[in-house]
Amino acid sequence: MTIPHLFICPISLDLFKDPVTLCTGQTYDRSSIEKWLSTGNLTCPVTMQKLHDISMVPNHTLRHLIDEWLKMGPQLDPDYLKTIDSLASLKHSLVSNEVTLEKKFQALKSIQSLSDELISRNSCLIQLGFLPLLFELVFGSVESKLSQESINFAEKSLSSILKLLPILGELESLNTLKEESKLESFRILLEQGSSMMQEGLCHLIEGISSSLETKELCAIIGENRQILQGLILLVQQTSGVPEAGIKAIYALCSLESNRENLVQAGVINGLLMYISNTERRENVRNLAPKAMATIEILLRVETAKDAVINNPNGVSSLVKMVFRVSDHEGSESAVRSLMVICSDSLQAREEAICRGVLTQLLLLLQSQCSVRTKTNARMLLKLLRSKWNEEQKHF
């Protein structure tokens, strides 16, 4: 039988016996790649990329596929063999320097089509090293000034990554972004990319923040001031994808160590601006409640309280969120946030009362909001009243 292309080692041109995968996503037979490295070669034989890590990861899935192919022989599903050959051709198109950019675009479209079909095909795409390859295409060598062509290609590659990531819980593969050069590429793409690219990068941050396997990477991103400020700029935009930025920031808040960094980067002002402008925004999903919930989490950091109080629209924005005629989303977070900043700040209490918080709380208590929200509203009223009485005794 003809051996499927993906079952053949690129060095020995023979059937894999012990397939191992390098950091570039390329798979070789162990004995062949060991001989290559032993002669002093520190590059990937197929892509010619410099190997920053020469460790080899056994490709158990590929080995299992080969074993099944050998067992089934002529009885193997012809469609399956066709898929394997198709994947081999796609991978060759993406790594080859001789293939035009247009053909690479076509290869990416084919990958997206395959990922929309059978789970078994998605499994092959992941286990045969397509994810590391796609990461390299997006974050491998991004220039400081991107051309529109480069942006479009990176956007298409990122779209393929986002389709493949959830299939088998492959979030651990995101750890490739720990490399300083890839983080810098991430920053450039966030700054110069299209709205679709920016939204995709925000989705990646959500994925990174949701997994224990990528906790360290979540902390690394939280320490990158430029990436954080890039997300804040998204939130402050009147067009584009501010909602994606809010979700990414909320996700980063899940790690306690990130919160101080976010506050120092100016995220409180960005979120308050979004809440203040939300009534003037049209034809977009209103994420003011999500922004409000993010502020509530950040108020566990002492400097966040000062940021809200010192913002000219800080307290008034929170008061507006206490009671909204259309719904009660965000009310509970707004009430709890006001309790935090009013507890120790006379300035915050006076401004909240001046901005009509008492009326807002009374309206909330008469509304159909949840019991828990009403309980918090009563607690805030009690706090304001007791603090007011204490202050009157001093005069």
N, C-alpha and C positions, 0 to 999 in steps of 0.2 A: 504493500500500500504506500501511497504518497504520504510523507510525513507532513502534517500541518506546519506552516511556517513558524508559528509561535512556539512550537515544540522543539525547534532547532536552535542550538547554541550559536550565536553570531560569530564566535571565534572558531570553534571546531567544525561548525556546519554539520554537526551530528545530533542525534536525539539526546535531549537532556538526560543526565543520569542523577545529578545532584544540583538542581537549579538554585542559585542564590541571587539575591537582588542587591544592587549597590544603591548608594544615596541618590544617584541620578534617576533611579527608577528602572534602569536597565537590568535585565536578568541574563546571567551567564552560567555555564556549567562550572562548578567550584574548581575543578582541577585546571580548567582552561584559564580562568581569571586569576588564579593563584600564580600560574606560570607567567602571565602578563605582568603582574605586579612585581614578581620576584626579579624581573629583568630591569627594574627601575622605573617602569612606566607608572605615572601617578595621574593618568587621565582615564576617562571612560572610553573604551574602544569604539563604541558606536557614536556617541555624541561628541567625543573629544573634549568634554568638559573636565576641568581640573577637579580631582576628588578631594574634597575637604575632610572626608571621613572614609577610610578604607575598610570599614567593617562590612560584613556580608550577612544579610538576613535570609535564612532558608525560606524558599518560596514553596511552602507546603501545599498550597492550593494548586499551583501549577503541576507539582509532582503528582498530586492526586488525580488531576485531569489526565495526565499522561498515562498513569496506571490504569484508569478506566478505559482510556482509548486502546491501550494494549490488550486489555481483557476482552473488550467488545469487538475489536477488529472490524471486519466487514459489516457487522450488524449495527455499528454506530450510526446514529441519525445523520444523514447527509446534510441536513440543515445546520446541525451543530458544527460539523466540519467546515461548512461554508462560513459560519460565524467566526470561527477561529481564524480562518484565512483572511476574512475581512478585517478582523482586528489587527492582524499582523501588517496588513497593507496600510491601515490607518496610522499605526504606530510608526511605521517607516516614513510615512509622509510628514509626520510631525517632527521627527528628529533629524531628517535629512536636510542638509544645507543646499542640496541641489533642487529641492522642490520649491516651486514658486509660492509666494504668500497667498495667492488666490486658491491654490490647491490645498494649502494648509487650512484655509477658511472652510473649504468644502469638507475636509477631514473632521474639523470640529463640529460642523453641522451634522455629519454622519454619527458622531459620538453622541450628540444630543438625541438624535433619532433613536439610536440603540437604547439609550438610558430610559426612553419613554416606553420601551417595549417590555421585554421579559426580564424578570429578576435575575435569572441565570446569566443573561448577557451582562447585566450590571455587575454581577459578581465577577465575571471574567474581566471586565474593564478595570475593576479595582485591583483584583489579585494579580493581574498581569502587568501592574506597574503604571497604569495610566494616571493615577492621582499624582504621584511625584512628578511625572512628566508635565502634567498640566500646571502644577504649582511652579515648575521651572519656567514654563512659557509665560506665566503671569508675572512672577516676581524675580525671575532669574537675573536679568540684566536690563533694568529699566534706566533709561537715560534721564538726566536732570530736566531736559525739555522734551516733552513727548510730542510726536507727530500724531496727526489724526489717525493715520493708518495703524500706528502702534497701539493707540487707545482702543481702536475697534477690535484689533486682534486680542489684546489682553481682556477686553470685555467679553468676547466670545469664549475665551478659555475659562474665565472666571465663572461664566454661566454654566459651563460643563461641570466644573468643580462642585458648584452648589447643587447640581442635580444628582451627582454621585455620592456626596458626603453622607446624606441621611440613610442611604440604602442599607448599609451594614454597620452603621455606627462607627464610621471611619474617622471620628473627630481627632483621634490621636495623630493622624497624619498632618494636622494643622501645626504640629510642633515644629515643622520645618521653618516656620516663620520666626523662630527664635534667633535665627542668624541675623546679624546686624545689617547685612546687605539687603536681605529680604524685607526687614522692617523699614529700611529706607525706601525701598521700592513701594511698599505699602503706603508710606506717607506721600510719596510723589503721586501715586495713582489716586489717593484720596483727595489730593489738592487739585490735580489737573484733569482727572477723569470725568467722564460724562455722568449725568444723574444716575443712569443705570449702573455704571461702575461703582459710584459712591454707595448706592443702595446695596449692591452685592458685597462690598467690603464691610458694610454695617452688619449684614447678615452673617458674615464670617465671624465678626466680633461676638455676636449673639451666640453662635455655636461654640466659640472658644470659652465664653463665660459660663456655659451651661454644663461643662464636663469637668470632672475631677482630673481626667487625663491631661487636660490642658490648663490646669490651674496656674502653673508656673508661667506659661505664655500669657495668661490673663494679667498676671502681675507685671510682666515685662511691658505689655502694652500700656498698662496703667502708669508706668514710670516714664513713658515716652511723651514728653510735653507737647511736641509738635503734632503727634497723632491726636492727642486729646483736644488741642486747639482746633485741629481740622474738623473734629466732630462738632465742636461748639459752633464753628462757622456754619456748618450745615444747619444746625438748629436755628440760627439767627437769620437764615435766608427766608425771603418772602416767596421764593419759588424754589424748584428743585425738590429735594427729599429731606426736609427737616424732620419729618416723622421717623425716618429710618435712623437719623442721628440720635433722636430721643431714645429709641429702643436700644441702640448700642450703648449709650451712656447708662441707661437703667441696668443693662446687663453687666456692665463693668462694676457697678455699685455692689453687685453680689459679693465681691471680694472686699473685705473691710479695709485692707491696706490701700486700695485704690481711691477711697473716698476723699482723703485729705489731698491727694494729688489732683483729683478732679476739681475740688474747691479752689485750690491754688491756681489752677489753669483758667478759672473764671466761669465754670459751668453754671454756677448759681445765677449769674447775670444773664447768661444765655437762655436758661430755662424760664426765668422771669419775663424776659423779652417775648418769648414764644407765648406764654400765658397771656401777657398784656395784649398781644396782637391777634390772638386766636379768633376774636369776634369779627375781625376784618378779613379773615382768610376764607376763601370760597373754594368749593369743589375739591376739598382735601379732607381726609379723615382727621377729625379733631382729636389730637392726643394730649390736650391740656391735662386731663386726669392722670395720664402716664407721667407727664412732666411734673405734676403736683406730687405724685407718689415718689418720684425720684428725689425731689427736694426734701420730702419727709425723711427719706433714708439718709440723705446727706446731712440733715440737721443733727444727726448723732455726733457729728464732728463740730467742735466748738467754733471753729473759724467760719463755718457755714452760717451760724446764727448771726455773726457780725456782717457777713456778706448780704444777708436778707435785709437786716435792719438798715444798713448803710446804702442799700440800693434805693433810689428815689421812688421807685414803684414797687418795692419789695412787699411791704406790709399790705398795701392796697391791693396788690395782685392776689395775695392769699385771701383777703377779705372777700374779693369778688368770687372766689372759688367756693366759698362757704355755702352759698345758695344760688343755684342757677335755675332759671325758670324751666329750661328744656329738660334737664335731668339732674340727678344727684351724684353723677360720677365725679369723683375727686373731692366731694364734700368732706368725707371722713378724714382724708389726708390733710386737707386744708385746716380743719378744726384742730387736729392733733398737732400740726405744724405751728399754728398760732399759740397753742398751749405751751409749746417748747420755748418760743421766742418771747412770749408775754410773761412767762413765769419769773424771769429775772431782769427784765428790761422795762423800765418806766416809759422810755421813749416808744417802745413797741406797743405798750398798752394804750398810751395816749393816742398814738396814730391810728391804732385799730379802732378805737372808740370813735375818733374823729371821722374815720372812713365808713362808719355805719355798721360795725360788726355786730352790735347789739340787735339791730333790726334784722340783719341777715340771720342771726342765730334764732330769733323768735320765729321768723318765716320758716326756717328749717324744721323747727320743732312742730310746726303746724302742718308740715308736708307729709308725704307718704314715704319718707326715707326709712332706712332700716332702724331697728331698735338700737343697735350698737352705735350708729351715727348720732341718734338722739341722745344717748347716754353721754357721748363725748361732748355734744353741744351743751348739755346741762353742766358738765364739769367745767367747760371753758367759761360759761356764764358765772358760775360760782367763783372761779378763780379771779375773773375780772372784778366781780363785786367785792370779794374779800380784800383784794389788793387796793381797790378804790377806797374802801373804808379805812384801811391801814394808813393810806396816804393822807386822808382827811384828818386823821388824829394828830398828824404832825403839824398841821396848820392852825 
